[in-house]
Amino acid sequence: MRRCALIPLGDVAAALARDRSLAHEVGEVEVYSGRGFHHGLVDPFDGRAEFFCQVRWQNPMTEPSVEWALPFLWYWRAVRQGDRWVYLDSAGRDSELARVRAEGPDDYYVEVQAMALRHYLHVRGMALLLAVQVDQDHPTLDSVAREHHALENDWASMEFQIYDYEADLADGRFIAATSLHGQYVVRPAENAPGPAWCTDETPTTYPDFIYGIDASSGKPLTVQPTRANAGIDGSPGPHFWTRVYFDAQVLNRYLSEPRRYTVTANLIQCLHIWTLSIGRTSDGLIEVDIYDLSRMPWLEWSHWKAHNVPPSGGEPDEGKLRRERLNQVASGPDIVRELRAAVKKANEAAQQHAGWPLWRPLEEPTATEWDTLHPPVVNDRSALQGPLLTLCKVLADSLDAKRIKKALVAEVAKDTKSLALLQQYIDELGGPANAVGPLRDLQTLRSQGGFAHYAGGSTEKALDRLVNGLRNTSEIFEYICHNLIEMLDSITATIVAASASPAEESSGRSV
C-alpha cells in the first residue's frame, strides 16, 4: 500500500519522525464520536497535510477512480485524454502531466511527470510525502532469523524487517515474511519547466545563432539570444537589431498544425501563448531579430537553430523595417492576404448588387484550410498540392451555383458547371469574355491528376503551361494567386459597374 499527501517544507522533519505517516490520514471521510466529521482533504490533527492523489475502487469488479487534488490540475490547466492528463508547456505543445494504468486493486500504477510535480511543489512551498507499507509472506521458506534494517535521513524514514511467524498450516510450521514500512519525501525544484500561462523557467544554455560571415576570415559570426545581448524594452542591448536568418522550411512545424499555430507573412502565433515577429527577405529567407528570438519560448530554440543559415544577400523585408524601426503601420508582401481581400471585395460587391454573395460561407475543414493557407516553403512540386487544392475548394467548389443560375436571364443546361454559370453571369453584366479563365485553368489542372502527381506526364506539362515555365514552388503559387486576384478584381469591377448602370435599373431584370 502507498499513500501520499502534500506537506509544508518546514514540516518535513516532524512528519518523517512520526510513527504513523500523515499521508495515511487524508483521502478518507470519517465520523468521530465527539469530534464530528472529518472530510479527508487534510489531516485531522493540525490540518497542514493536504490530499494529493489516490486510486479508489468501489469493489474489484468496478472501474477504478483516479482522484487528484483539483488545485494541481487547475494550476496546469490539465485535461484528461484516456488514461493520461496533458497540459500546454511554455512553447504551446502538449506535454504529459500524469498517466495511470489500473488493472486491479493490487495491480496498478500512477505516474506524475517528475519535474512538473517538483515545479508545482516549488510554487506551493510544499513537499510530497509518500507512505509505504508492503508486507509479504514467503510460504516456500521455513523459519528465518529475524533482521531489522532502518533508514533515517533528511528525505526518508523506513524500516525493513525479515521475520517468521507461526502460520495457520496443518503441520504448524513457521513461514518467512518481510515488511517494508515507512515514508519518504519528494522536494521541490527551482527553474523546473512550468505551464504555458505561469512560468518562471530560465534557460540553462543558449544556442549560438549565425547572423553573418566575417569578411576577413570567412568564419561565421554568431550571437546568443541572451538578455544581455538583446536588452529589454527601453534599454536595447548591443544586438537588439541584429537579424538572424533561417531557411523557409523552419515554418513547416507550424504550418502542419493549423489549429495550434497561425502563420502569416509577418508573424507566427501559438494559440494565446506566444507570438514571433518575422520578415521575408527578397531571396526567400525568414528573418528574425535577436530581441524577438530572445523572448520566444526557449524550448523552440533547437528547432530554429537547425534551420539557421547565413544571410545570402537578399534585400530585407521593408515592411518589417518600417514597422519596427520607424514605428510605421506597414505590412510585408503577403499574397494570401491580398487574395483573401479580393474574395471579400467581390462578395461584398455581389451582396450589395444582388443581395447575396457569390461564394457561400466555408465549411470545415475548408474554412481552416483557407484561414491557414500559406505558400509552399519547400521547392518540391508536391508541396503545391495542398495550397492549390484549397484554392479550388474555396473559389470553385464554394460558388453559390444555385443562386447564380437563378439570377441568369438566359436559359442554361441542367448540368452546367459552376464556373460556366459564373462566366455567363459576368457576361450578362457586361464583363469580359474570359473573366473566370485563371480559375478554369486551375480546375483543369486539378482534373489532370488531382494535384497529386507532378512528376512528368500531362499534369506536369499542364502546370508548366499554366505558370509560364516557372520552377520555384513559391513563385508558382504567387503567380497563380496574382492571376486569381486579377480575376476577382475584374469580377468586382463588373458587378460594381452593373450596380451603377441606369440601363440595368430600367431593364427590370430581377436578381
C-alpha positions in Angstrom: 0.0 0.0 0.0 1.2 3.5 -0.8 -0.4 6.8 0.2 0.6 10.4 -0.4 0.0 13.9 0.8 1.4 17.4 0.4 3.0 18.9 3.5 4.7 22.3 4.1 8.5 22.2 3.6 9.0 23.3 7.2 7.1 20.2 8.4 9.2 17.6 6.7 11.4 16.7 9.7 8.5 16.4 12.1 6.5 14.3 9.5 9.3 11.9 9.0 9.7 11.4 12.8 6.0 10.3 13.2 5.3 6.6 13.8 2.2 6.8 11.6 2.5 8.8 8.4 0.3 11.8 7.9 -0.2 10.5 4.4 -2.5 7.8 5.9 -4.7 10.5 7.4 -6.0 12.1 4.2 -8.3 10.8 1.4 -10.9 9.2 3.6 -14.0 10.6 5.2 -14.5 9.6 8.8 -17.1 10.4 11.6 -15.6 10.6 15.1 -17.5 10.2 18.3 -17.3 13.6 20.0 -15.1 15.1 17.3 -17.6 15.3 14.4 -17.0 14.9 10.7 -13.6 14.7 9.0 -13.7 15.5 5.2 -10.4 13.8 4.3 -8.9 16.8 2.4 -6.4 17.5 5.2 -5.1 15.5 8.2 -7.3 15.5 11.2 -4.6 16.8 13.6 -3.5 20.3 12.6 -4.8 20.3 9.0 -1.4 21.0 7.3 -1.1 17.8 5.3 -3.2 18.0 2.1 -4.7 15.4 -0.1 -2.9 15.0 -3.4 -3.9 11.8 -5.3 -5.3 8.3 -4.8 -6.8 5.4 -6.8 -10.1 4.1 -5.4 -12.2 1.1 -6.1 -15.8 0.6 -5.1 -15.1 -3.1 -5.4 -12.6 -5.2 -7.6 -15.2 -5.6 -10.4 -15.7 -1.9 -11.0 -13.6 0.7 -12.9 -11.2 2.5 -10.6 -11.5 6.2 -9.9 -8.3 8.2 -10.1 -8.7 11.2 -7.9 -6.4 14.3 -7.9 -6.3 17.4 -5.8 -8.1 19.9 -8.1 -5.6 22.8 -7.5 -2.9 20.6 -9.0 -5.0 20.1 -12.2 -6.2 23.7 -12.2 -2.6 25.0 -11.9 -1.5 23.1 -15.0 -4.9 23.5 -16.7 -4.6 19.8 -17.4 -7.2 17.8 -19.3 -7.8 14.1 -19.4 -7.1 12.1 -22.6 -7.9 8.5 -21.9 -5.6 7.3 -19.2 -3.4 10.4 -19.1 -3.6 14.1 -18.3 -1.9 16.6 -20.6 -1.1 20.3 -20.4 0.4 23.0 -22.6 4.0 23.8 -21.9 5.6 27.3 -22.4 6.1 26.5 -26.1 2.5 25.7 -26.6 3.0 22.0 -27.1 1.0 19.1 -25.5 3.0 17.7 -22.6 2.1 14.7 -20.4 1.5 15.6 -16.8 0.4 12.2 -15.4 -0.8 8.7 -16.5 -2.3 5.7 -14.9 -2.7 2.0 -15.5 -5.1 0.2 -13.2 -5.9 -3.5 -13.7 -7.0 -4.2 -10.2 -6.6 -3.2 -6.6 -3.3 -4.9 -6.4 -2.1 -4.2 -9.9 -1.9 -0.5 -10.8 0.4 2.4 -11.1 0.0 6.2 -11.2 2.9 8.3 -12.6 3.4 12.0 -12.5 6.0 13.9 -14.6 8.7 14.4 -12.1 9.8 17.9 -12.9 6.3 19.1 -13.4 5.5 17.8 -9.9 8.6 19.4 -8.4 7.8 22.7 -10.1 4.3 22.7 -8.5 5.9 21.9 -5.1 8.2 24.9 -5.6 5.3 27.2 -6.3 3.4 25.9 -3.3 6.4 25.7 -0.9 5.4 22.1 -0.2 6.9 18.6 -0.3 5.2 15.4 -1.3 5.1 12.9 1.5 4.7 9.2 0.4 3.9 6.4 2.9 4.9 2.9 2.0 3.6 -0.3 3.7 4.5 -3.6 2.0 4.0 -6.9 3.8 4.8 -10.1 2.0 4.8 -13.8 3.0 7.2 -16.3 1.6 5.5 -19.7 2.1 8.2 -21.7 0.4 10.7 -20.7 3.0 10.9 -22.1 6.5 11.9 -20.3 9.7 14.5 -17.5 9.3 16.5 -15.4 11.7 14.9 -12.0 12.5 16.6 -9.0 10.9 15.9 -5.3 11.2 17.3 -2.6 8.9 16.5 1.1 9.4 17.0 4.1 7.1 16.7 7.6 8.6 17.9 10.8 6.9 16.5 14.1 5.7 14.3 12.6 3.0 13.3 9.2 4.3 12.3 7.2 7.4 11.9 3.5 6.8 12.5 0.1 8.3 12.9 -3.3 6.5 12.3 -6.5 8.6 12.8 -10.1 7.9 11.0 -12.4 10.4 8.9 -15.6 10.7 5.7 -16.5 12.3 3.6 -19.5 13.1 1.2 -19.8 10.2 -2.2 -21.5 10.3 -1.0 -24.6 8.5 -1.7 -28.3 9.1 2.0 -29.0 10.0 2.1 -26.0 12.3 5.4 -24.8 10.9 6.7 -21.3 10.8 7.0 -19.4 7.5 9.2 -16.4 6.5 7.9 -12.9 5.9 9.2 -9.5 5.0 7.9 -6.0 5.6 8.8 -2.5 4.4 7.2 0.3 6.4 8.0 4.0 6.3 7.8 7.2 4.3 9.9 9.5 2.1 9.6 12.9 0.6 9.9 14.5 -2.9 11.2 18.0 -2.6 10.6 21.0 -4.9 12.9 22.2 -7.7 13.6 25.7 -8.8 13.6 26.5 -12.5 11.7 23.4 -13.5 9.5 24.0 -16.6 6.1 25.2 -15.8 2.7 25.6 -17.6 2.3 27.9 -20.5 0.4 30.6 -18.6 2.6 30.8 -15.4 6.3 30.0 -15.7 9.5 31.5 -14.3 11.7 29.0 -16.1 15.1 30.2 -17.2 17.2 28.6 -19.9 20.3 26.7 -18.7 22.1 27.1 -22.0 21.8 29.4 -25.0 22.5 28.3 -28.6 24.8 30.2 -31.0 22.9 31.6 -34.0 24.8 32.6 -37.2 24.0 36.2 -38.2 26.7 36.9 -40.7 30.1 36.0 -42.2 33.4 37.6 -41.2 34.7 39.2 -44.3 38.4 38.8 -43.4 38.3 35.2 -42.1 35.3 33.7 -43.8 34.1 32.3 -40.5 30.5 32.7 -39.3 29.6 35.4 -36.8 27.4 34.2 -34.0 25.3 35.6 -31.2 23.3 34.1 -28.3 19.7 35.2 -27.6 20.5 36.4 -24.1 19.0 39.4 -22.3 22.5 40.9 -22.2 22.8 40.8 -26.0 19.2 41.7 -26.8 18.5 44.1 -24.0 15.0 44.9 -22.7 12.3 47.4 -23.8 13.6 50.9 -23.4 17.2 49.6 -23.0 18.5 47.9 -26.1 21.4 45.5 -25.9 24.3 45.5 -28.4 22.5 43.0 -30.6 19.0 44.4 -30.2 18.6 44.9 -34.0 20.8 42.0 -35.2 19.0 39.9 -37.8 19.2 36.1 -37.8 18.2 34.2 -40.9 16.5 30.8 -41.4 15.5 28.7 -44.4 11.8 28.8 -45.1 11.4 25.2 -44.0 11.6 26.4 -40.4 7.9 27.2 -40.9 6.8 23.6 -41.6 6.4 22.7 -38.0 3.9 25.4 -37.5 2.1 25.1 -40.9 1.5 21.4 -40.1 -0.7 22.2 -37.1 -3.1 24.9 -38.3 -5.3 24.6 -35.2 -2.4 25.4 -32.9 -0.4 27.9 -34.9 -1.2 30.8 -37.1 1.4 31.7 -39.7 1.2 34.9 -41.8 3.8 36.9 -43.7 4.6 38.9 -40.6 4.3 36.6 -37.6 3.9 33.2 -36.1 1.3 32.9 -33.3 0.8 29.9 -31.0 -2.7 29.9 -29.5 -2.7 32.6 -26.8 0.8 31.7 -25.6 3.5 33.3 -27.8 3.9 35.4 -30.9 7.1 35.8 -33.0 7.5 38.7 -35.5 9.2 37.5 -38.7 10.2 39.0 -42.0 10.8 37.6 -45.5 13.9 38.6 -47.5 13.8 39.0 -51.2 15.6 35.7 -51.7 13.1 33.7 -49.5 14.8 33.5 -46.1 12.9 34.1 -42.9 14.5 36.9 -40.8 14.1 37.4 -37.0 15.6 40.0 -34.7 17.6 38.7 -31.8 15.4 40.7 -29.5 12.3 38.7 -30.6 14.2 35.5 -30.7 15.3 36.0 -27.1 11.7 36.3 -26.0 10.3 33.3 -27.7 10.0 30.0 -25.7 13.5 28.6 -25.2 12.0 25.1 -26.0 11.7 26.3 -29.6 15.3 27.4 -30.0 16.6 24.0 -31.0 14.1 23.8 -33.9 15.2 27.3 -35.2 18.9 26.5 -34.6 18.5 23.5 -37.0 17.3 25.9 -39.8 19.7 28.8 -39.1 21.7 29.9 -42.2 24.0 32.8 -43.1 22.4 35.8 -45.0 22.6 35.2 -48.7 22.4 38.7 -50.0 18.7 39.2 -50.3 17.0 42.5 -49.6 15.5 42.7 -46.1 11.7 42.9 -45.5 10.9 46.6 -45.9 7.6 46.3 -44.1 9.3 44.8 -41.1 11.9 47.6 -41.1 9.2 50.3 -41.2 7.1 48.7 -38.5 9.9 48.1 -36.0 12.4 50.8 -36.7 10.3 53.7 -37.9 7.1 52.8 -35.9 5.0 53.0 -39.1 2.0 51.0 -40.0 3.3 48.7 -42.7 3.0 45.1 -43.8 5.3 42.9 -45.7 4.4 41.2 -49.0 1.5 38.8 -48.4 -0.1 37.3 -51.5 -2.5 35.3 -49.4 -3.8 38.3 -47.6 -4.3 40.1 -50.9 -6.2 37.1 -52.2 -8.5 36.9 -49.2 -9.1 40.7 -49.6 -10.0 40.3 -53.2 -12.5 37.5 -52.5 -14.1 39.6 -49.7 -14.4 42.6 -52.1 -16.1 40.5 -54.8 -18.5 39.0 -52.2 -19.4 42.4 -50.8 -20.0 43.8 -54.3 -22.3 40.9 -55.1 -24.1 41.2 -51.8 -24.8 44.9 -52.4 -25.8 44.3 -56.0 -27.9 41.2 -55.7 -28.5 40.6 -52.0 -26.3 37.5 -51.8 -22.5 36.7 -52.0 -21.0 34.8 -54.9 -19.3 32.4 -52.5 -21.1 30.5 -49.8 -19.7 30.5 -46.2 -17.0 27.9 -45.9 -17.5 24.7 -44.0 -14.9 22.7 -42.2 -12.2 21.6 -42.9 -12.1 24.0 -45.9 -12.6 27.1 -43.6 -9.5 26.2 -41.5 -7.5 25.4 -44.7 -8.4 28.8 -46.1 -7.6 30.6 -42.8 -4.2 28.9 -42.7 -3.3 29.0 -46.4 0.4 29.6 -46.9 2.8 29.5 -49.8 4.9 26.3 -50.1 8.1 26.5 -48.1 10.0 23.7 -49.9 10.9 23.6 -53.6 9.1 20.4 -54.3 6.1 20.4 -56.6 4.3 18.0 -54.4 4.2 20.9 -51.8 1.8 22.7 -54.2 -0.8 20.0 -53.8 -2.4 21.3 -50.6 -2.4 25.0 -51.3 -3.7 24.7 -54.9 -6.4 22.2 -53.8 -7.5 24.7 -51.2 -7.8 27.5 -53.8 -10.0 25.2 -55.9 -12.3 24.3 -53.0 -12.7 27.9 -51.9 -13.0 29.6 -55.3 -14.7 26.9 -57.4 -16.5 24.4 -55.1 -17.9 27.1 -52.8 -19.5 29.1 -55.6 -23.3 29.6 -54.9 -24.2 27.9 -58.2 -27.9 27.8 -57.4 -28.3 31.5 -56.8 -26.2 32.4 -59.8 -28.2 30.1 -62.0 -31.5 31.6 -60.7 -30.2 35.1 -61.5 -29.4 34.4 -65.1 -31.7 35.7 -67.9 -30.8 33.2 -70.5 -31.7 29.5 -70.0 -28.8 27.1 -69.3 -28.5 23.4 -69.4 -29.3 21.5 -66.3 -25.8 20.1 -65.9 -23.9 23.4 -66.5 -20.9 23.6 -64.1 -20.5 26.4 -61.6 -17.6 28.1 -63.5 -19.7 28.3 -66.6 -22.6 29.7 -64.7 -20.3 32.4 -63.2 -18.9 33.3 -66.6 -22.5 33.6 -68.1 -23.5 35.8 -65.1 -20.5 38.1 -65.7 -21.3 38.1 -69.5 -24.9 39.3 -68.8 -23.5 42.0 -66.5 -21.3 43.2 -69.4 -18.0 41.8 -68.1 -15.0 40.3 -70.0 -15.5 37.2 -72.1 -12.9 35.1 -70.2 -13.4 36.5 -66.7 -13.0 33.2 -65.0 -10.1 32.0 -67.1 -7.5 31.7 -64.3 -9.9 29.7 -62.2 -10.9 27.5 -65.1 -7.2 26.8 -65.8 -6.7 25.8 -62.1 -9.7 23.5 -62.3 -8.3 21.9 -65.4 -5.0 21.3 -63.7 -6.9 19.7 -60.8 -8.7 17.3 -63.1 -5.4 16.2 -64.7 -4.0 14.2 -61.8 -5.8 15.8 -58.8 -2.6 17.8 -57.9 -1.1 14.6 -56.6 1.2 13.7 -59.5 3.6 16.3 -60.7 6.4 14.1 -61.8 6.1 14.0 -65.6 3.0 13.3 -67.8 0.2 15.6 -68.8 -0.1 17.2 -65.3 3.5 18.3 -65.4 3.0 19.8 -68.8 -0.3 21.5 -67.9 1.3 23.1 -64.9 4.3 24.3 -67.0 1.8 25.9 -69.5 -0.2 27.5 -66.7 2.8 29.1 -64.9 4.9 30.0 -68.0 7.7 27.6 -67.1 8.3 28.8 -63.5 10.1 26.1 -61.5 10.2 27.5 -57.9 7.1 26.4 -56.0 6.6 29.7 -54.1 6.9 31.6 -57.3 4.4 29.3 -59.0 2.0 29.8 -56.1 2.4 33.5 -56.1 1.9 33.7 -59.9 -1.3 31.7 -59.7 -2.6 33.9 -56.9 -1.8 37.0 -58.8 -3.9 35.8 -61.7 -6.7 34.9 -59.4 -6.6 38.3 -57.8 -6.8 40.0 -61.2 -9.8 37.8 -62.0 -11.5 38.7 -58.8 -10.8 42.4 -59.2 -12.3 42.2 -62.7 -15.4 40.4 -61.4 -15.7 43.1 -58.6 -15.4 45.9 -61.1 -18.0 44.3 -63.4 -20.5 44.0 -60.6 -19.9 47.5 -59.3 -20.4 48.9 -62.8 -23.6 46.9 -63.3 -24.9 48.2 -60.0 -24.4 51.8 -61.1 -25.7 51.3 -64.7 -29.0 53.0 -65.4 -29.6 50.6 -68.3 -29.8 47.7 -65.9 -32.0 49.6 -63.5 -34.5 50.2 -66.3 -34.4 46.7 -67.7 -36.5 45.4 -64.8 -34.4 42.2 -64.6 -34.8 40.7 -61.2 -31.8 39.2 -59.4 
